Amino acid sequence: MYEISVVPGTGLGLIATSAIPRGTLIFTESPLFLLSLASLADETAPDMVEQLVNGLTEEDQRAYFSLQLRFIGEDMPAYRIFRTNYKMLHAPERPVPHLPEFIGMFLVCARLNHSCSPSACLSWNTTLSQQVVYAIKDIQPGEEITTTYLGSLLAPRDVRQRFLRQLHYFTCLCEACSVPDCSSSDARRFALGTCNDGSAAVHQPPAVQMGYIKRAFSLLREEGLGGLLPQNLYLQALGICAAQGDLARVSAFAVLAIDAMTICHGADSVAVMNIRPYVSHPETHTQVGQSRAWRTRAQDTKQKESPGFEQWLWRRAE
């Protein structure tokens, strides 16, 4: 499905050797070792990493010391490689602002290069205790498989570039960053950011909030970010409908959120399991009961394949 090969201007990366459809599990990987995120601030962190690397097999040590080394500061190569390549264990079921408790070292995941329009999603599967990598776009043979090193892709280009230079010691040359004029892209990403965090329509009536979310999907398509963010938008819409007593659309948005999450994280993700009950029992959502303004019954929901589904789904949006 992929091979580790030279990527011009970047170093080594993962290159697709066959077509990889969107939603495909590309690989899973267990960590060589884990550390608490808090330990990075400990002055003994370099020694801890040195000991962990010394405990690896000879084969894993050879692979480890072949990884890129960009981190500046410490004399210990093992620690500098770790600081260059470690991955945070982001579990999708955790609230977005919360940083993970642990970071890990992964030989294959370390070869995933960054893009501001990534083709794959990297996340921690708490059930498997492994990193999982899913294709969030159709990837053609010969194309690089990329993920993102950013906590948010919705910052303007200069902010993204500054962050990557300061923390990862490189200048991004991805398709999104290479356009001569990024003003249109920056504007779309800013608008998406306000929709994604809910600030675009704060204190607005529910119908206006739904309208912002609906328009965000058009921006996602224009910006080529349709793989990563739909789940957040669907969950926002689900919550608004729940608060208004619209059980039919709670169920429909739960189905769409599950589809989006499955593409990014897999059907066995805890995040998917947490949403699944709302499909058949939307009345169990914690926000149901705040209002009955949009009251519908769960059995009135429509299937996404049915004629007129999109028009029905967004009927509340202004």
Residue pairs with C-beta under 8 A, 6 or more apart in sequence:
1 16
1 17
1 18
1 20
1 24
1 26
1 27
2 14
2 15
2 16
2 17
2 20
2 26
2 27
2 145
3 14
3 15
3 17
4 12
4 13
4 14
4 15
4 108
4 111
5 12
5 13
5 14
5 15
6 12
6 13
7 13
7 15
7 113
7 144
9 173
10 113
10 173
11 68
11 113
12 68
12 111
13 111
13 112
13 113
13 144
13 145
13 146
14 108
14 111
14 112
14 113
14 144
14 145
15 142
15 143
15 144
15 145
16 139
16 140
16 141
16 142
16 143
16 144
16 145
17 141
18 141
19 138
19 139
19 140
19 141
20 26
20 135
20 138
20 139
20 145
21 135
21 138
22 135
22 136
22 137
22 138
22 227
22 263
23 134
23 135
23 136
23 262
23 263
24 134
24 135
25 132
25 133
25 134
25 266
26 120
26 133
26 134
26 135
26 145
27 108
27 132
27 133
28 125
28 128
28 130
28 131
28 132
28 133
29 106
29 107
29 108
29 109
29 130
29 131
29 133
30 106
30 129
30 130
31 104
31 105
31 106
31 131
32 52
32 56
32 60
32 64
32 104
32 105
32 106
32 107
33 52
33 55
33 56
33 104
33 105
34 89
34 102
34 103
34 104
34 105
35 45
35 48
35 49
35 52
35 86
35 102
35 103
35 104
36 101
36 102
36 103
37 88
37 99
37 100
37 101
37 102
37 103
39 45
39 48
40 83
40 103
42 48
45 79
46 74
46 76
46 78
46 79
49 76
49 78
49 79
49 82
50 76
50 78
50 79
52 105
53 61
53 64
53 78
53 82
56 64
60 107
63 107
64 78
64 81
64 105
64 107
65 77
65 78
65 81
67 81
67 84
67 85
67 107
67 110
67 111
68 81
68 84
68 85
68 110
69 77
69 80
69 81
69 84
70 80
70 84
70 168
70 169
70 170
71 79
71 80
71 81
71 82
71 83
71 84
71 169
72 80
72 169
73 80
74 80
74 83
82 105
84 168
84 169
85 105
85 106
85 110
86 103
86 104
86 105
87 103
87 104
87 105
87 106
87 109
87 110
87 122
87 131
88 99
88 100
88 103
89 100
89 101
89 102
89 103
89 104
89 124
89 131
90 100
90 122
90 123
90 124
91 100
91 123
91 124
91 125
91 126
91 270
91 271
92 123
92 261
92 264
92 265
92 269
92 270
92 271
93 126
93 269
93 270
93 271
93 274
94 100
96 232
100 124
104 131
106 131
109 122
109 131
109 133
112 120
112 122
112 133
112 145
112 146
112 147
113 144
113 146
113 147
114 146
114 147
114 148
114 149
114 150
114 164
114 168
114 170
114 172
114 174
115 144
115 146
115 147
115 148
115 172
115 174
115 175
115 176
116 148
116 150
116 153
116 157
116 160
116 172
116 174
116 176
116 177
117 153
117 174
117 175
117 176
117 223
117 224
117 225
118 136
118 146
118 147
118 148
118 153
118 227
118 228
119 135
119 136
119 137
119 139
119 143
119 144
119 145
119 146
119 227
120 133
120 134
120 135
120 136
120 139
120 145
120 146
120 147
121 133
121 134
121 136
121 147
121 227
121 228
121 263
121 264
121 265
122 131
122 132
122 133
122 147
123 131
123 132
123 264
123 265
123 269
124 130
124 131
124 132
125 131
125 132
125 265
125 266
125 268
125 269
126 270
127 268
127 269
127 270
128 268
132 265
132 266
133 145
133 147
134 263
134 264
134 265
134 266
135 145
136 227
136 228
136 263
136 264
137 227
139 145
146 174
148 228
149 164
149 167
149 168
150 160
150 163
150 164
152 193
153 160
153 189
153 225
153 228
154 189
154 190
154 192
154 193
154 196
155 163
155 189
155 193
156 182
156 186
156 189
156 190
157 176
157 177
157 182
157 185
157 186
160 172
160 177
161 171
161 172
161 177
164 170
164 171
164 172
165 171
176 182
176 185
176 223
176 224
179 185
185 223
188 219
188 222
188 223
189 223
191 200
191 216
191 219
192 216
192 219
192 220
192 223
192 225
192 229
194 200
194 212
195 201
195 212
195 213
195 215
195 216
195 219
195 233
196 216
196 229
196 232
196 233
198 209
198 236
200 212
201 208
201 209
201 211
201 212
204 212
205 318
206 240
206 243
206 244
206 293
206 294
206 316
207 316
207 317
207 318
208 318
209 236
209 240
210 237
210 240
210 314
210 316
210 317
210 318
211 317
211 318
213 233
213 236
213 237
213 240
213 317
214 314
214 317
216 229
216 233
217 230
217 233
220 226
220 229
220 230
220 233
227 263
227 264
228 264
230 256
230 260
231 257
231 260
231 261
231 264
234 253
234 256
234 257
234 260
235 253
235 257
235 275
237 249
237 253
238 249
238 250
238 253
238 254
238 257
238 278
238 285
239 285
239 287
241 247
241 249
241 250
241 253
241 294
241 316
242 250
242 282
242 285
242 286
242 287
242 288
242 290
243 287
243 288
243 290
243 291
244 290
244 291
244 292
244 293
244 294
244 295
244 316
245 288
245 289
245 290
245 291
245 292
245 293
245 294
245 295
245 296
246 294
246 295
246 296
246 316
247 282
247 283
247 288
247 295
247 296
247 297
247 298
247 300
247 301
248 282
248 296
248 297
248 298
248 299
248 300
248 301
248 302
249 294
249 296
249 301
249 313
249 316
250 278
250 282
250 285
250 288
250 298
251 278
251 279
251 280
251 282
251 298
251 301
252 301
252 302
252 304
252 309
252 313
253 313
254 275
254 276
254 278
254 279
254 282
255 279
255 304
256 304
257 275
258 272
258 275
258 276
258 279
261 269
261 271
261 272
261 275
262 269
262 272
265 271
265 272
266 272
277 284
278 284
278 285
280 298
281 298
282 288
282 298
283 298
294 316
302 308
302 309
302 312
302 313
303 309
